[in-house]
Amino acid sequence: MCVTRVAKVLSLNGAKARVRFLDGDVVGEVDVSMVEAKKGSYLEVFAERAIGCITKKDAEFKRDLRLELNRIRATVP
């Protein structure tokens, strides 16, 4: 199963963005060449590439789903 992550753009440098992933508060870099990202926007990320811009509400919802999935995975032997 492939699951996307959500991130908030901290800064832009050409086709690269420095982002904070919402599910772990980790800072990383993603390719934003396929989307119109700007500082402060929320992105859906797959394989270190932004595949879409989303609203803050959707980003928080997807973050919560991912955190719940991680919690469930941790309880399965």
N, C-alpha and C positions, 0 to 999 in steps of 0.2 A: 504494500500500500504506500502510495506517495502522499505526503502531507506537506502543504506549504507552511511557511512561517510568515509572521507579520513583523514589520519593522517601521520605525520612524526615522525619517531622513534628518541627519544632524548637519551634514554639509555635502556639497557637490564639487566634483573636480572632473569636468568633462563628462564622460560616460560612466564614471564611477561615483558612488555615493557612500559616504560613511554613515552607517545606520546603527540604531540601537534596537536589537531584537526584543520584542515585548515579552516573550515567553521565558526569558532567562536574564534579561537586562544585560546582555552581552553586546559589545560594540564590534562591528565588523564592516566589511566593504562588499558592496554588491554592484553588479553591472546594471545600469539603468538605461541602456541604449534603446530598449523597446518601449519605454514609457516616458511620459512628460512629468518627471519628478521635480519637486522644488523643496527647499528647506522647510521642514515641518510637516511634509506630507507623509501619508502612511502607504506602505507598499506591501503587496503580497509577493513573497520571495520563494522561488524554487531553484535549487541547485546554484545558489549564489547569484541568481539573476532575477531582477524584478520583472514580474509578469503582469502586473497591474497596479493601479493606484486605487485605494479604497478609502472609505470614510473612517473617521476615528471610531465611530460606533461599531462598524463592521470589524475593524481591527481588534477592538477590545473583545468582541464576541468570539472571533477566531482564536485569539490568545487564550481565552477561557476554555474553549473546546480542546485546544492543544494541551493545556495544563491538565485537564481532566483525563485526556487520553494517556498522558505520561503517568498520571497517578494510577490509572487502571493497569497499565503495563507493569508498574512496579509491584503490584499485588499478585500478579499471575506467576505461578511457579515455573 
